[in-house]
Amino acid sequence: MRSTPTSAAPRRGRRTALAAAGLVTALALTATACGGSEQDEADTKPGGGTSQAAGSEDTGGGEGGLPAGVADRLKEHGIDVDRWKDGGWKNWDKDKWLSEAKDFANPVIEGLWKADRMKSAKEADKTVTTKDASADQGSTDPEPAPVEAAAEKTPYHENAAPVGKVFFDSPEGSMVCSGTVVKDVNHPGKSNLVWTAGHCVHAGGSGGWYRNIAFVPSYNDLAKSEAELSGATTTEVAPYGTWWADWASTSDQWIKGGSESGGDGAAYDYSVLHVKPEQGGKSLEETVGAALEVDFSAPSATEVASMGAWGYPAAPPYNGLQMFKCVDRPGRLSLSPSLPTMYRIGCTMTGGSSGGGWFRVVDGETKLVSNTSIGPLENTWLAGPQLGRGAEAMYQDMSRTYGGQ
């Protein structure tokens, strides 16, 4: 999935997440009023595209542990659920790569994501061109100075927001992104929702849904070294278990316009997953003990004093085993006059931090306001989408339709 770097090409694929308590105390982030927020095209276009999670009537149990109707839909594409679980998912025949929003399917394959397989997953990395990055100078602020990523304190579950790693399989092999446990407004205290980037679940216009998508909160909670993790059990690197995405939604713009170079979908590069535990019965929020509210007010970067990005960078000089963070005053980045302006902060995190949450403090409460999407080849900054009405519609649809399952 990682694209081939081109000269001076901004790169997409970072993950960040911010310490919930640390954001307010140690980081002392502040936020200006949300009023008068900049309206972007995301607010005037249709709501986020949906997987079957938001676009289907399937809510019951069905063959192979899939919701009712999904197995039948797979069969329509010539896919047998049992063969899929036995390794059939490795067939990336373009004609059988499910790409439509309603076609998302992610059967649980228990034990697939073992500790060694998690460690070997590559960073999810994409590029956009320099030309695209300077298309609309009117809404693009000067490039920020690099902010050196700082290692998060351990244990992560006590010092950071409920951040973890999103694992998935692509035609190029096993990949990794970041994600954040977010609140479910219709099921308070019992959320099973995870926020990440669209390019961590769907390949965009030229591909389809990735496979074996799973979330591991507080991955490597004690930041053990590679040597210390040699021969580690899955429980050691996944202290709160492995959570499989049984529903997923991303934006129509990403599904149609996302590409290996980010494409027109970059400004809409977000996703929400509904997950279930590989083992156990409690909700994700009950299990990890925390979840963040998502701020869909899409404030202009000029109104925000500081934002923080957290994640598990996996490309050198990082190895994906530790959580890092960057905090900076955000600026604006426009990829095109026809696309919504993105947030941009200085940060040295590399590929593998994709999908990680961006956080700010609103009235003393830490909220997710964006996610890592793109950055430059030189690893000096990160950019993430504004979350406006389109993103909120996607989230609300997921919460209403599948949140309680």
VENBEL-V765581 format. One record per helix or strand. SS is the DSSP state (2 for helix, 1 for strand). FROM is the first residue (numbers start at 1). LEN is the number of residues. If there is no record, write none. Layout:
{{SS;FROM;LEN} {SS;FROM;LEN}}
This chain:
{{1;10;3} {1;14;1} {2;20;5} {2;41;3} {2;52;4} {1;61;1} {2;63;3} {1;67;1} {2;70;7} {2;81;5} {2;88;3} {2;94;3} {2;101;3} {2;115;6} {1;122;2} {1;126;3} {2;130;4} {2;137;3} {1;150;2} {2;156;4} {1;163;8} {1;173;10} {1;193;4} {2;198;3} {1;202;1} {1;209;1} {1;211;7} {2;234;4} {1;243;8} {2;252;6} {2;263;6} {1;271;7} {2;284;5} {1;292;3} {2;301;3} {1;307;5} {1;324;5} {1;331;3} {1;342;5} {1;353;1} {1;357;6} {1;365;12} {1;381;4} {2;389;14}}
